[in-house]
Every structure is written in C-alpha cells, then in structure tokens.
Amino acid sequence: MPKTSGRLLALLSLLQTRRDWPGTLLAERLDVSLRTVRRDVDRLRELGYPITAVKGPDGGYRLGAGTELPPLLFDDEQAVALTVALQIAATSLGDGTGEAAARALTTVRQVMPSRLRHRIDALRVTAVERPARPGTPIDGNVLVAISSAVRAREILRFDYGFESGDKPPRRVEPHHVVTWDGRWYLVAWDLDRSDWRTFRADRISLRIPNGPRFTPRELPGGDVVTFVTGRFRGADDGTIGWPCRGTVLLDLPAATVARYTRDGIVEELGSDRCRLTLGSWSWPGLAAAIARFDTEIEVVGPAELVDAFDQLARRLARTAAGPTSGGSS
C-alpha cells in the first residue's frame, strides 16, 4: 500500500476514536509535520469525509456527520462485533428491520478481509428461546420520529390502534423505544392516565407537531430492562409480549378452556370452574377474546378489563339494534 494511502487510513482511524483532535497531537501520532496533516485532511474531505476545523490555541479537527455515508474504517474487533450484531438482528427481527440487517450483513462481509471473513463464517449461534410471534411490519419513519422525541424529551401526540380520529389524541412523555417478542414498543408516561404505558409502535399514528419538552421521570424498577421484563413477563404466566393482561373466572372446566387457549394460563378451581389469565394488544381485544367462551364471566382484574367489557357490551348493543335511521354504519 502506498505510504500516503496508509497514512490517510491511519488518520481516519484516529479521527474516529475521539471527538476533537489537536493538529499537533495528530502530527505526533502519525510522525509527520503539521503541514502534512493539513494536506491529508484536505484529501479526506475530497473523498467525502466531513472533517471540520476546531478553533483553539493549537487548532484541531473533528470528524462530523455529512449528508452521505462515506466509507467507514473498522479495526478487527469492531468488524467482528458489527457482523455479529447484524447476524443477530437479521435472524431475530421478523420485520423490515431484520431484512435490512441481512442486506447490511452481506455488504459488510463482501468487503471484509479474508482473515476476518473466515472468523465470521465459523460463527454459528442458535438462540433457544420461547418461539416469538411473527414480526409485525413497522414504518421506519415512525421509529425515527419516536426515537427523536425520546432524545429531545418532547411530548408525543398520536392516535393509537383503532381509536377514532375524532377522539382526542394520546399525550405521552416518551422515554424508551424497545423490542420484545418480535415487536417494537414505546415506553412512555401517559399524561391523561397518570401512569406508565407500553404502546405498540406499529399501532401509533403520529400527530404533529410534538408537544413541549418535559423532565424525564424515573421508571419503576430503576431501568428499562427491569421495567419491560416485569411488565410483559409478569409472573411468567404465558401472556408474554402482550401490553394488556387480565384475569377472569369462568364457569367452564379448565380442560375445555385450555383446549382453546394458545397463550395464557388456566387454573382449575373445581370440576366446572377455572381461572384464566390472558393477554391481548388492547383491553377491548382482550374482552372480546374472553367473551368467546359461552359462559358466565367474573373479572378478577384489572379495572381496565372491566371497563373494556362495558365498552364491548355497548358496542354489541348498538350492533344488535341495527343501522340508524340515516342508514350509517
């Protein structure tokens, strides 16, 4: 490799390791003059790298973000870590993000030196977990918008699920974007309900503009991993992955209910009575899933499930009454 090309790669590698580099320190690290450093910086700029000059007694340089993605330089450890992360994303995320990760993995592997390619090709990881549901397609622009609001600490307004557009939008303080069981979720403080909530990102229809900035709150449990694990996993009751979970008593044998229950837990309370804990993406959806059992239902909790049964009952009553005089549905 020509000496100049090798020096350019070394300079680029240094610029990627810290925010600001004094010119004199770069010259010392590369064992060249300050004038040579300036010429090499100009060459990198011509190749598309956004390097800005930093004012100061000695002057300096900073590698910034540009309008296009220029070639990147990774050391061996970074290259291996990147491909392993892409491998995991490509095989574990069932939505469009997983497909993009697979394409990125192919691109990275093609330009990888043979010594590293052999190391990566020898790595085969099998994740043994509870089978995840099929991934739900999610608009990448929605994820970016939500994540930007989290970073900027701006209140989000959005319609959720099948809520009517004439209803007031949900107003939340967004704190984290997480993945769980093949889906993307927003963890946020619901301002109207004064409680923490998890929202499926694929059911969020954003309203613009965002609201004012807010001061972050402390999550129950202290960190997002503890919170999400506790919220979704509960007591490991089979309702994993569902943001809404409830418990009811049914006047049916446990064996009969279990036969038609894929996710959830059924506890026998007698020959013709059982306790069912089930999950769903919404409270009305959970009420409808439970109502398919043709029997008396007693709600153990939570209160949201009681309200959902009331909402479902009123909806069914309107349906039973037939169309209105105007013929609208």
C-alpha positions in Angstrom: 0.0 0.0 0.0 1.4 3.5 -0.9 2.7 5.4 2.1 0.2 8.2 1.6 -2.8 5.9 1.4 -1.7 4.1 4.6 -1.3 7.4 6.4 -4.8 8.5 5.3 -6.3 5.4 6.8 -4.4 5.9 10.0 -5.5 9.5 10.2 -9.2 8.4 9.6 -8.9 5.8 12.3 -7.6 8.3 14.8 -10.4 10.8 13.9 -13.0 8.1 14.7 -11.7 7.4 18.2 -12.4 10.8 19.8 -14.4 13.9 19.2 -11.7 16.6 18.8 -8.1 16.1 17.8 -5.4 18.9 18.2 -3.4 19.2 15.0 -0.1 18.9 16.8 -1.2 15.7 18.5 -2.3 14.1 15.2 1.1 15.1 13.7 2.8 13.5 16.7 0.8 10.3 16.4 1.4 10.0 12.6 5.0 11.1 12.9 4.5 13.8 10.2 4.5 17.6 10.1 1.5 19.7 10.9 1.5 20.8 7.2 1.2 17.1 6.1 -1.7 16.6 8.5 -3.5 19.6 6.8 -2.9 18.2 3.4 -4.1 14.7 4.4 -7.3 16.3 6.0 -8.0 18.0 2.7 -7.6 14.7 0.8 -10.1 13.0 3.2 -12.5 15.9 2.6 -12.3 15.3 -1.1 -13.2 11.7 -0.5 -16.4 12.8 1.2 -15.4 12.7 4.9 -16.9 15.8 6.7 -13.9 17.0 8.7 -14.3 20.4 10.3 -11.6 22.6 11.8 -11.7 23.2 15.5 -10.7 26.6 16.8 -8.2 26.9 19.6 -4.6 27.7 20.6 -3.3 24.7 18.6 -6.2 24.3 16.2 -7.6 20.9 15.6 -10.0 18.7 13.6 -13.3 16.9 14.2 -15.0 14.1 12.1 -18.6 15.1 11.8 -21.8 13.8 10.2 -22.4 14.5 6.5 -25.2 14.3 4.0 -24.0 11.0 2.7 -22.4 8.0 4.3 -18.7 7.8 3.3 -16.6 4.6 3.5 -16.0 3.6 7.1 -12.9 2.1 8.8 -13.2 -0.5 11.5 -10.5 -2.4 13.4 -10.7 -6.2 13.6 -12.6 -6.2 16.9 -15.1 -3.6 15.7 -15.7 -5.5 12.4 -16.4 -8.8 14.2 -18.7 -7.1 16.7 -20.6 -5.4 13.9 -21.2 -8.5 11.9 -22.3 -10.5 15.0 -24.8 -7.8 15.8 -26.1 -7.8 12.3 -26.4 -11.6 12.3 -28.5 -11.5 15.5 -30.7 -8.7 14.1 -31.2 -10.5 10.7 -32.3 -13.7 12.4 -34.3 -12.4 15.3 -36.2 -9.4 13.9 -39.0 -10.5 11.6 -40.0 -7.1 10.3 -38.4 -4.9 7.7 -35.5 -4.1 10.1 -34.4 -7.7 10.0 -34.4 -7.7 6.2 -32.3 -4.5 6.2 -29.9 -6.1 8.6 -29.4 -9.1 6.4 -28.6 -6.9 3.4 -26.2 -4.9 5.5 -24.5 -8.1 6.7 -24.0 -9.2 3.1 -22.5 -5.8 2.2 -20.1 -5.8 5.2 -19.0 -9.4 4.5 -18.1 -8.7 0.9 -15.6 -6.0 1.8 -14.2 -7.8 4.8 -10.6 -9.1 4.7 -10.4 -12.9 4.3 -8.9 -13.4 7.7 -11.9 -11.8 9.3 -14.4 -13.4 6.9 -13.2 -16.9 8.0 -13.7 -16.0 11.7 -17.3 -14.8 11.0 -18.2 -17.7 8.8 -17.1 -20.1 11.5 -19.5 -18.5 14.0 -22.9 -20.2 14.2 -25.2 -19.2 17.0 -28.5 -20.9 17.7 -30.8 -18.9 20.0 -33.0 -21.3 22.1 -35.9 -19.2 23.3 -39.7 -19.2 23.6 -40.9 -19.0 19.9 -41.6 -15.4 19.0 -44.7 -14.4 17.1 -44.2 -13.4 13.5 -42.7 -9.9 13.3 -45.1 -7.0 12.6 -44.1 -4.6 9.8 -43.2 -1.2 11.1 -42.6 2.1 9.3 -39.0 3.1 9.9 -40.0 6.8 9.7 -42.3 6.2 12.7 -39.5 4.6 14.7 -37.1 7.5 13.8 -39.8 10.1 14.8 -40.5 8.4 18.1 -36.8 7.9 18.9 -36.2 11.6 18.1 -38.9 12.7 20.5 -37.3 10.4 23.2 -33.9 12.1 22.7 -35.3 15.6 22.5 -37.6 14.9 25.5 -40.7 16.2 23.7 -44.3 15.2 24.4 -45.8 13.0 21.7 -49.4 13.1 20.4 -50.8 10.2 18.5 -53.8 8.1 17.7 -53.5 4.5 18.9 -54.8 1.3 17.4 -58.3 1.5 16.1 -59.2 4.6 18.1 -61.4 7.0 16.1 -59.8 10.0 14.6 -62.3 12.3 16.2 -61.1 11.3 19.7 -58.5 13.4 21.5 -55.0 12.0 20.7 -53.0 10.2 23.4 -50.5 12.5 25.0 -47.4 10.9 26.5 -43.8 11.6 27.6 -41.7 9.2 25.6 -38.8 7.6 27.4 -37.7 4.5 25.6 -38.1 2.5 22.3 -37.7 -1.2 22.9 -38.2 -4.5 21.1 -39.9 -7.5 22.7 -41.0 -10.8 21.2 -40.7 -9.6 17.6 -42.4 -6.3 18.1 -41.4 -2.6 18.7 -42.8 -0.8 21.7 -42.7 2.7 23.1 -42.4 3.0 26.9 -44.0 6.3 28.0 -45.7 8.1 30.8 -49.3 8.6 29.8 -50.3 12.2 30.8 -54.0 11.6 30.7 -53.9 8.3 32.7 -51.0 9.4 35.1 -49.3 6.0 34.7 -46.6 4.2 32.7 -47.8 2.5 29.5 -46.3 0.5 26.7 -47.5 1.2 23.1 -47.0 -1.0 20.1 -45.2 1.2 17.6 -47.0 -0.4 14.6 -50.3 0.9 16.0 -49.1 4.5 16.5 -50.3 7.2 14.1 -48.4 10.3 15.0 -49.9 13.8 15.3 -47.8 16.8 14.5 -46.3 18.9 15.8 -44.8 17.4 19.1 -45.7 19.0 22.4 -43.4 20.9 24.8 -40.3 19.5 26.4 -40.5 17.5 29.7 -38.3 16.4 32.5 -37.7 12.6 32.4 -39.3 10.5 35.2 -37.7 7.5 36.9 -39.0 4.2 35.7 -40.4 1.6 38.2 -37.6 -0.8 38.8 -34.9 1.8 38.0 -34.1 0.8 34.4 -36.0 0.0 31.2 -34.9 -3.7 31.1 -36.3 -4.4 34.6 -39.5 -2.4 33.8 -40.2 -4.1 30.4 -39.4 -7.6 31.7 -41.7 -7.2 34.6 -44.4 -5.6 32.6 -44.5 -8.2 29.8 -43.3 -11.3 31.6 -45.4 -10.8 34.7 -45.3 -14.0 36.7 -44.3 -16.0 33.6 -47.9 -16.6 33.0 -47.9 -17.2 29.3 -49.1 -13.7 28.4 -45.6 -12.6 27.5 -45.4 -9.9 24.8 -48.9 -8.5 25.4 -49.3 -5.0 26.7 -52.7 -5.7 28.2 -53.2 -8.7 30.6 -56.2 -9.7 32.7 -57.6 -12.4 34.9 -61.2 -13.8 34.9 -63.2 -16.6 36.4 -65.1 -18.8 34.0 -67.9 -21.4 34.7 -66.2 -24.0 32.5 -63.9 -26.9 33.1 -60.2 -26.0 32.9 -59.6 -28.7 30.3 -62.2 -27.1 28.0 -60.8 -23.6 28.3 -57.2 -24.8 27.9 -58.1 -26.6 24.6 -58.9 -23.2 23.0 -56.2 -21.1 24.7 -52.9 -20.8 22.9 -51.3 -18.2 25.1 -52.2 -17.8 28.8 -52.6 -19.9 31.9 -55.7 -21.8 33.0 -56.1 -22.8 36.7 -58.6 -25.4 37.8 -60.9 -24.2 40.6 -63.3 -27.1 40.5 -65.0 -29.6 38.1 -66.8 -26.8 36.3 -64.9 -23.6 37.2 -61.5 -22.2 36.3 -59.3 -19.1 36.4 -58.0 -17.7 33.1 -55.1 -15.2 32.7 -54.8 -14.0 29.1 -53.2 -11.2 27.2 -54.0 -9.1 24.1 -52.9 -5.9 22.3 -55.8 -3.9 23.7 -58.3 -4.1 26.5 -61.4 -4.3 24.2 -59.5 -7.0 22.2 -58.8 -8.9 25.4 -62.5 -8.7 26.5 -63.6 -10.0 23.1 -61.2 -12.9 23.3 -62.5 -13.9 26.7 -66.2 -13.4 25.6 -65.9 -16.1 23.0 -66.3 -18.6 25.9 -70.0 -19.1 26.1 -70.3 -18.9 29.9 -70.6 -16.5 32.8 -67.6 -14.3 33.3 -66.3 -12.8 36.5 -63.4 -10.3 36.2 -60.7 -10.6 38.8 -58.8 -7.6 37.4 -57.6 -5.1 36.4 -60.1 -2.3 36.3 -59.3 -1.6 32.6 -60.7 -5.0 31.7 -64.0 -4.3 33.5 -64.2 -1.0 31.5 -63.4 -2.9 28.3 -66.3 -5.4 28.9 -68.6 -2.4 29.4 -67.4 -0.8 26.2 -67.8 -4.1 24.3 -71.3 -4.6 25.6 -72.4 -1.1 24.5 -70.8 -1.7 21.0 -72.6 -5.1 20.6 -75.9 -3.5 21.8 -75.6 -0.9 19.0 -74.9 -3.6 16.5 -77.9 -5.6 17.7 -80.2 -2.6 17.4 -79.4 -2.4 13.7 -78.5 0.6 11.5 -79.6 4.1 12.5 -82.4 5.9 10.7 -79.9 7.5 8.5 -78.5 4.2 7.4 -75.0 4.9 8.6 -72.9 2.0 10.0 
